[in-house]
Amino acid sequence: MATDYAIIGGGVVGLSVAWGLLKRGRTVTVLDGGDGGLRASRGNFGLVWVQSKGMQQPCYARWSQRSAAAWADFAAELTDATGHDLGLEQNGGYDLHFSEETLQDTVARYAVLKKALGGYYPYEVLGHNALRKEEPQIGPKVVGAILHHQDGHANPLRLLMALADDVRRLGGIVHTGKTVIAATPGPVFRVQCDDGTTVAADRLILSAGLGAMTLGPALGFKAPIRPQRGQVLITEKLPKLINRPSLIARQVDEGGIQIGATNEEVGMDDRVTVPGLAGLAARAVAAYPVLAKAQLVRSWGALRVMSPDGLPIYQESPTMPGAFLVTCHSGVTLAAAHARFLPDWLEGSAPGFDLEVFSEDRFAVS
């Protein structure tokens, strides 16, 4: 008997969609790769972030806002069901600036975006003195910050564990260590793995991150995605030093300071490098001088999943109806939207939100 949906990819994106479909009474089988796979879900910065997204496309800003607004209830439901505290804090987040020129330029662009959003884009500009009242450890080189009140952060590993646990609790099947090599349509889709496993499904969702680069074209998608390396540092556990997260550093719920991240176009290379880590450390110390005395305990590199314009891709295959591509580089931020709202689009019901802007049509070549 075929499952309603087979989902290729068991990271935050795939599991969020699986969870949402199970909540709607659908049957779901998730096929997840091995632990040696390139997993963005295990290497991200953990931000639930609205600020700066959609500067060129307000629909992306609205989609991020909608997800951020749904995150608290989403997290509470997962915690109640699984016991995993996701460490969510949504008390705002900072875009820190080291020059008045960049600060004012960004504020001007935010004003344009706020107007495009009908005035709903809650941020304020803090000069150095005002910022220091909020963040006593901020350094003198920081001239100011933009505080966006919809921003926050969570523990991404606990999110991943909670989703995996609750997907199984809700009756979903999660097969791990499965590398999908082919998917063929028919009366039902047949998804084939390299170990001989075959799953039959009425519908298919490709949310395999960078794996969509090879699987996507075979299913009729353009899948114009690429890897982008991000390197990250984390310190020893420290007393409370940072009250709100920024794109430079955040203090995680367990006490360490996570520092990041680089944005490097280096292909499929996920290694850490001395220049990359040194640059991160220098910027973090410039923002928070107290970190100069902190001990670093871990570093890692991971590959983001990037589309040409940085926006998500939601697309039904033009050649294999019932097959969908769902991919983005903001899996944590959009987890609530993927769980709460995207299943409406997959099911063909009115989503209450126009997702056509995220189709692959925007990449058409004339």
C-alpha positions as CSV (number, residue, x, y, z in Angstrom):
1,M,0.0,0.0,0.0
2,A,1.3,3.4,-0.9
3,T,2.0,6.1,1.6
4,D,0.4,9.5,0.9
5,Y,3.7,11.3,0.8
6,A,7.3,10.2,0.5
7,I,9.7,12.9,1.6
8,I,13.3,12.7,0.5
9,G,15.4,14.4,3.1
10,G,15.1,14.3,6.9
11,G,16.6,17.6,7.9
12,V,14.6,20.4,9.5
13,V,12.9,21.3,6.2
14,G,11.8,17.8,5.4
15,L,10.7,16.9,9.0
16,S,8.8,20.2,9.4
17,V,6.8,19.5,6.3
18,A,6.3,15.8,7.4
19,W,5.0,17.0,10.8
20,G,2.5,19.4,9.2
21,L,1.2,16.7,6.9
22,L,0.8,14.2,9.7
23,K,-1.1,16.8,11.6
24,R,-3.5,16.9,8.7
25,G,-4.1,13.1,8.8
26,R,-1.8,12.2,6.0
27,T,0.5,9.2,6.0
28,V,4.2,10.0,5.5
29,T,7.5,8.2,5.0
30,V,10.7,10.1,5.3
31,L,13.9,8.8,3.6
32,D,17.0,10.3,5.3
33,G,20.6,10.0,4.3
34,G,23.5,8.7,6.4
35,D,25.3,10.6,9.1
36,G,28.1,11.3,6.7
37,G,25.9,13.4,4.5
38,L,26.2,17.2,4.1
39,R,23.6,18.4,6.6
40,A,22.8,22.1,6.8
41,S,20.4,21.2,9.7
42,R,23.4,20.3,11.9
43,G,25.5,23.3,11.0
44,N,23.3,26.4,11.1
45,F,23.3,29.4,13.4
46,G,19.9,28.8,15.0
47,L,18.4,32.1,14.3
48,V,14.7,32.7,13.9
49,W,15.3,35.8,11.8
50,V,13.2,38.3,9.9
51,Q,15.6,41.3,9.7
52,S,17.1,42.0,6.3
53,K,15.2,39.2,4.5
54,G,13.2,40.2,1.5
55,M,15.0,43.5,0.8
56,Q,14.4,42.9,-3.0
57,Q,11.3,40.8,-2.6
58,P,8.8,41.9,0.1
59,C,6.9,38.6,-0.2
60,Y,9.9,36.8,1.3
61,A,9.8,39.3,4.2
62,R,6.1,38.6,4.7
63,W,6.6,34.8,4.6
64,S,9.5,35.1,7.2
65,Q,7.3,37.3,9.4
66,R,4.4,34.8,9.2
67,S,6.7,32.0,10.2
68,A,8.3,34.0,13.0
69,A,4.9,34.8,14.4
70,A,3.9,31.1,14.4
71,W,7.1,29.9,16.0
72,A,6.1,30.3,19.7
73,D,3.0,28.0,19.4
74,F,4.9,25.6,17.1
75,A,7.7,25.3,19.7
76,A,5.4,24.9,22.6
77,E,3.5,22.1,20.8
78,L,6.7,20.3,20.0
79,T,8.0,20.7,23.6
80,D,4.7,19.4,25.1
81,A,4.7,16.4,22.8
82,T,8.4,15.4,23.1
83,G,9.8,17.0,26.2
84,H,12.5,18.8,24.2
85,D,12.9,22.4,25.2
86,L,13.8,24.2,22.0
87,G,15.4,27.1,23.8
88,L,13.3,29.7,21.9
89,E,13.8,33.3,22.7
90,Q,12.1,36.0,20.6
91,N,13.0,39.2,22.3
92,G,14.5,40.8,19.2
93,G,17.8,40.7,17.5
94,Y,20.6,43.1,16.4
95,D,22.2,44.1,13.1
96,L,25.4,45.5,14.5
97,H,27.3,48.2,12.6
98,F,30.9,49.5,12.8
99,S,30.3,52.6,10.7
100,E,27.7,55.3,10.6
101,E,27.6,55.0,6.8
102,T,26.6,51.3,6.7
103,L,24.1,51.9,9.5
104,Q,22.4,54.8,7.8
105,D,22.4,53.0,4.4
106,T,20.7,50.0,5.9
107,V,18.2,52.1,7.8
108,A,17.3,53.8,4.5
109,R,16.7,50.4,2.8
110,Y,14.6,49.2,5.8
111,A,12.4,52.2,5.4
112,V,11.7,51.3,1.8
113,L,10.9,47.7,2.8
114,K,8.7,48.8,5.6
115,K,6.7,50.9,3.2
116,A,6.3,48.0,0.9
117,L,5.0,45.9,3.8
118,G,2.3,48.4,4.6
119,G,4.2,49.8,7.6
120,Y,4.5,46.5,9.5
121,Y,8.2,46.0,10.0
122,P,9.0,46.6,13.7
123,Y,12.5,47.9,14.2
124,E,14.3,50.7,15.9
125,V,17.7,52.3,15.5
126,L,20.0,52.3,18.6
127,G,23.0,54.6,18.8
128,H,26.1,53.3,20.7
129,N,24.9,54.6,24.1
130,A,21.4,53.3,23.8
131,L,22.8,49.9,22.6
132,R,25.2,49.8,25.5
133,K,22.3,50.1,27.9
134,E,20.8,47.0,26.4
135,E,24.2,45.2,25.9
136,P,26.7,46.3,28.5
137,Q,29.5,44.2,26.9
138,I,29.2,45.9,23.5
139,G,32.5,47.3,22.3
140,P,33.4,50.9,21.5
141,K,33.9,50.1,17.8
142,V,30.2,49.4,17.4
143,V,28.6,52.7,16.4
144,G,25.0,51.4,16.7
145,A,22.6,48.7,15.7
146,I,19.2,48.0,14.2
147,L,17.0,46.2,16.7
148,H,14.3,44.2,15.0
149,H,11.6,43.0,17.4
150,Q,10.5,39.9,15.5
151,D,13.9,38.3,15.6
152,G,15.1,35.6,18.0
153,H,16.9,32.3,18.2
154,A,16.5,28.7,19.2
155,N,18.4,25.5,19.6
156,P,18.6,23.9,16.2
157,L,19.7,20.5,17.3
158,R,16.8,20.2,19.8
159,L,14.5,21.4,17.0
160,L,15.7,18.6,14.8
161,M,15.4,16.0,17.6
162,A,11.9,17.1,18.6
163,L,10.7,17.0,15.0
164,A,12.1,13.5,14.4
165,D,10.6,12.2,17.7
166,D,7.2,13.8,17.1
167,V,7.0,12.7,13.4
168,R,7.4,9.1,14.6
169,R,5.0,9.6,17.5
170,L,2.4,10.8,15.0
171,G,2.8,7.7,13.0
172,G,5.3,8.8,10.4
173,I,7.9,6.4,9.2
174,V,11.5,7.7,9.2
175,H,14.1,5.5,7.4
176,T,17.7,6.7,8.1
177,G,20.8,5.8,6.2
178,K,18.9,5.8,2.9
179,T,20.5,7.3,-0.2
180,V,17.8,7.8,-2.9
181,I,19.1,7.1,-6.4
182,A,15.9,7.3,-8.4
183,A,12.2,8.1,-8.3
184,T,9.8,7.0,-11.1
185,P,6.2,8.1,-11.6
186,G,3.3,5.8,-12.5
187,P,0.0,5.2,-10.8
188,V,2.2,5.8,-7.8
189,F,5.8,7.1,-7.3
190,R,8.4,4.5,-6.6
191,V,11.4,5.8,-4.7
192,Q,14.5,3.6,-4.9
193,C,17.4,3.7,-2.5
194,D,20.9,2.4,-3.1
195,D,20.4,-0.5,-0.6
196,G,17.4,-1.8,-2.5
197,T,14.7,-0.2,-0.4
198,T,11.7,0.9,-2.4
199,V,8.9,3.2,-1.2
200,A,5.6,3.6,-3.0
201,A,3.9,7.0,-2.5
202,D,1.0,8.9,-4.1
203,R,3.1,12.1,-3.8
204,L,6.7,12.9,-3.5
205,I,8.5,15.8,-1.8
206,L,12.2,16.5,-2.6
207,S,13.7,18.4,0.4
208,A,17.1,16.8,0.3
209,G,19.1,20.1,0.5
210,L,22.1,19.9,-1.8
211,G,21.0,16.4,-2.9
212,A,18.4,18.2,-5.0
213,M,21.2,19.3,-7.4
214,T,21.3,15.7,-8.8
215,L,17.9,14.4,-8.0
216,G,16.0,17.5,-9.0
217,P,16.6,17.5,-12.8
218,A,15.6,13.8,-12.9
219,L,12.2,14.8,-11.5
220,G,11.7,17.7,-13.9
221,F,13.0,20.5,-11.7
222,K,15.6,23.2,-12.6
223,A,16.9,22.9,-9.0
224,P,19.3,25.8,-9.5
225,I,20.9,25.6,-6.1
226,R,24.5,25.7,-4.9
227,P,26.5,25.2,-1.7
228,Q,27.8,28.1,0.3
229,R,30.1,27.4,3.2
230,G,29.6,28.9,6.6
231,Q,32.2,28.4,9.3
232,V,31.2,28.7,13.0
233,L,33.0,29.0,16.4
234,I,31.7,28.3,19.9
235,T,33.2,29.2,23.2
236,E,33.2,27.5,26.6
237,K,30.1,27.9,28.7
238,L,30.0,31.5,30.1
239,P,27.9,33.6,32.5
240,K,25.2,35.6,30.7
241,L,27.1,38.1,28.5
242,I,24.8,38.7,25.5
243,N,21.1,39.5,25.9
244,R,20.0,39.4,22.3
245,P,21.4,37.6,19.3
246,S,23.1,39.2,16.3
247,L,24.5,38.0,13.0
248,I,27.9,38.1,14.7
249,A,27.3,36.2,17.9
250,R,24.6,34.7,20.1
251,Q,24.7,33.1,23.5
252,V,23.1,29.7,23.3
253,D,20.7,28.4,25.9
254,E,23.5,26.1,27.2
255,G,25.8,29.1,27.9
256,G,28.4,29.1,25.1
257,I,28.8,31.9,22.7
258,Q,28.3,30.9,19.1
259,I,30.2,33.1,16.6
260,G,29.6,33.1,12.9
261,A,29.3,32.8,10.2
262,T,31.3,33.1,7.0
263,N,29.7,33.2,3.5
264,E,32.1,31.4,1.2
265,E,31.7,30.2,-2.4
266,V,34.0,27.2,-2.3
267,G,31.9,24.4,-3.9
268,M,31.3,21.3,-1.8
269,D,34.2,22.0,0.6
270,D,32.9,22.1,4.2
271,R,36.2,22.3,5.9
272,V,37.2,24.9,8.4
273,T,40.1,27.2,7.6
274,V,42.4,29.3,9.8
275,P,41.7,32.6,7.8
276,G,38.0,32.0,8.1
277,L,38.0,31.3,11.8
278,A,40.4,34.1,12.5
279,G,38.2,36.6,10.7
280,L,35.1,35.5,12.7
281,A,37.0,35.7,16.0
282,A,38.3,39.2,15.2
283,R,34.9,40.5,14.3
284,A,33.4,39.0,17.5
285,V,36.0,40.5,19.7
286,A,35.5,43.9,18.0
287,A,31.8,43.6,18.9
288,Y,32.2,42.1,22.3
289,P,35.7,42.7,23.7
290,V,35.1,40.4,26.7
291,L,35.2,37.5,24.3
292,A,39.0,38.0,23.8
293,K,39.4,36.0,27.1
294,A,37.0,33.2,26.2
295,Q,38.2,29.7,25.4
296,L,37.1,28.3,22.1
297,V,36.0,24.7,22.3
298,R,34.6,23.8,18.9
299,S,34.6,25.0,15.3
300,W,32.9,23.5,12.3
301,G,31.9,24.2,8.7
302,A,28.7,23.4,7.0
303,L,27.2,24.0,3.6
304,R,24.1,26.2,3.1
305,V,21.6,25.5,0.4
306,M,21.4,28.6,-1.7
307,S,19.2,29.5,-4.7
308,P,20.4,32.2,-7.1
309,D,18.4,35.0,-5.4
310,G,18.5,33.5,-1.8
311,L,14.8,32.9,-1.7
312,P,13.1,29.5,-1.1
313,I,11.9,27.4,-4.0
314,Y,8.5,25.7,-3.8
315,Q,7.7,24.0,-7.1
316,E,5.5,21.2,-8.4
317,S,7.2,19.3,-11.2
318,P,5.9,20.3,-14.7
319,T,6.8,16.8,-15.9
320,M,5.9,14.7,-12.9
321,P,2.7,16.1,-11.3
322,G,2.6,15.2,-7.6
323,A,6.3,15.7,-7.2
324,F,7.3,18.8,-5.3
325,L,10.6,20.6,-4.6
326,V,10.8,22.3,-1.3
327,T,14.2,23.9,-0.5
328,C,15.6,27.0,1.3
329,H,18.6,28.2,3.3
330,S,16.5,29.4,6.2
331,G,15.1,26.1,7.5
332,V,15.0,27.1,11.1
333,T,13.3,30.5,10.5
334,L,10.8,28.9,8.1
335,A,10.2,25.7,10.2
336,A,6.9,27.0,11.6
337,A,5.7,28.1,8.1
338,H,6.7,24.8,6.6
339,A,4.8,22.9,9.3
340,R,1.8,25.1,9.7
341,F,1.2,26.6,6.2
342,L,3.1,24.9,3.4
343,P,1.0,21.7,3.7
344,D,-2.0,23.7,2.6
345,W,-0.2,24.5,-0.7
346,L,0.9,20.9,-1.1
347,E,-2.7,19.7,-0.6
348,G,-4.0,22.2,-3.1
349,S,-6.1,24.1,-0.6
350,A,-6.2,27.8,-0.4
351,P,-2.9,28.7,1.4
352,G,-4.0,32.2,2.4
353,F,-0.6,33.3,1.0
354,D,0.7,33.7,-2.5
355,L,3.6,31.3,-2.9
356,E,3.9,31.6,-6.7
357,V,6.7,34.1,-6.3
358,F,8.8,31.2,-4.9
359,S,8.3,29.0,-8.0
360,E,11.1,28.2,-10.4
361,D,9.5,30.3,-13.0
362,R,11.5,33.2,-11.7
363,F,14.6,31.5,-13.1
364,A,13.3,31.2,-16.6
365,V,15.8,32.2,-19.3
366,S,14.3,34.2,-22.1
